[in-house]
Each structure stands twice: as structure tokens, then as C-alpha cells.
Amino acid sequence: MAYDRAITVFSPDGRLFQVEYAREAVKRGTTTVGLKYKEGVVLIIDKRISSRLIEAKSIDKIFRIDTHVGCATSGLVADARVLVDRARIEAQIHKITYNEQIPVEVLVKRICDFKQNYTQYGGVRPFGTALLVAGVDEQGTHLFETDPSGALMAYKAGSIGAGRNTVMGVFEEKYQDNLTLDAAIGLGMEALTKASEGEIKPETVEIGLVQAGETFRKLDADDVAGRMPKGK
């Protein structure tokens, strides 16, 4: 018990329990998927509304960080907002300093450095959220997953949240390089449907995408409804 009360104390087997608890918060979050396609990257999330009284549009889990990069979150949304605000500041500082858009990998590493600080000092706790960061820059298209520990990993197709294992199983089987946008969204929807305990509905799904020459944007409700799997 003594080892799981302070972020700065390792257990005898080298574990930081507070970081592992933060990962559990992510695992309880909504299922989020991201896929690279031929021209860019798409993010899809099922907001998993728990009550019919909730206004689904009031819940945002996909955020634009800069014109060329955005992210989706799973876990504690309030924690994610703090990280998104930090990322936006980092992007603007880089733009003012160097007169260019921040490279996506540089931005993700700065976010992860910030997250790592919260695993190292007393009086704080790790961020209970993971991010899927999608962006396009001169080096190409990027999809990164960030962890509460501050670790990052690049993916062709990835997932965070409650249904991660199911989604990754679908992607391992069916994902291919150079998908079209429609095919990527279709595969993401298929994976979300399989991971969901119930039927996914258009009003609870958010889709964000970015591609070369265009700004990061979220699809409107009518476009999302038109891309739902048949019979849903």
C-alpha cells in the first residue's frame, strides 16, 4: 500500500502505481480510433452518451490544435483540455519563433515531455488521458499515440480507450496501406461497431480529418450520418 500513494516512489519491482492507475482511467474511456489513408489521417470517436437527456453536441473529444494537426482523446476529458491548450501554445510559440508550422513529431514530443513531468514530482498526479494526434507536415502524414507516462508511439492505425484490443484486432486483420478516405472511415466505423457494447448512433460519433493542402476539420452531422455503417 505504501508504494501506490506517492507518484515519486517506485515499488520494489520497479513500478509506478499512480501511472498505472492513470492508464486504467484511459482504458475506461470512450473508444477512439485513428487511421492513415492515402492523402491524410482520420480520427473517429464514439462519445458513448450515457443518458438520452445529454446534449451530444456539448461533448467534444476531437480538438484542432493547429491548422495541420488535431487530436482525439480518451480518459478524463478535463485533463485532455489542459493538454490541448498546452499543445496549442507550443504550436503558436514555434510559429512565432521560426515562422513555420511546428512539425507534428516535435509537437507530440513536447506534449509528452509535459506529461512526463507529472510522473516525476510530488504534489501532482499523472494526466488520466491518452491522445491520438493526427497531422500532416513536410515529412508526410503522422498518427501518434501518447500515454499517461509520457511515452509516444507512431501508428498506421491505432486506438485508445475501452475497446482498444477489439479495434486493434480488426485493424491487424483488415488495414492496408494507401486506403481511400471512404475506405478508412468505413474500416474505422466497422471497428468501432465491433468494439461497442451497443449500437453506435450518428449523433454520438465524431470524425476529424486532416490531409495535405487542407486544414484539420471535423465533419458535420449530416456527413457523419451519411457515413454510418448500413443498418446502423
Secondary structure, DSSP 8 states (H G I E B T S, - for coil): -GGGS-TT---TTS--HHHHHHHHHHHTS--EEEEE-SSEEEEEEE---S-TTS-GGG---EEEEETTEEEEEEE-HHHHHHHHHHHHHHHHHHHHHHSS---HHHHHHHHHHHHHHTTTSTT----SEEEEEEEEETTEEEEEEE-TTS-EEE-SEEEESTTHHHHHHHHHHH--TT--HHHHHHHHHHHHHHH-SS---GGGEEEEEEETTS--EE--HHHHHHTS-TT-
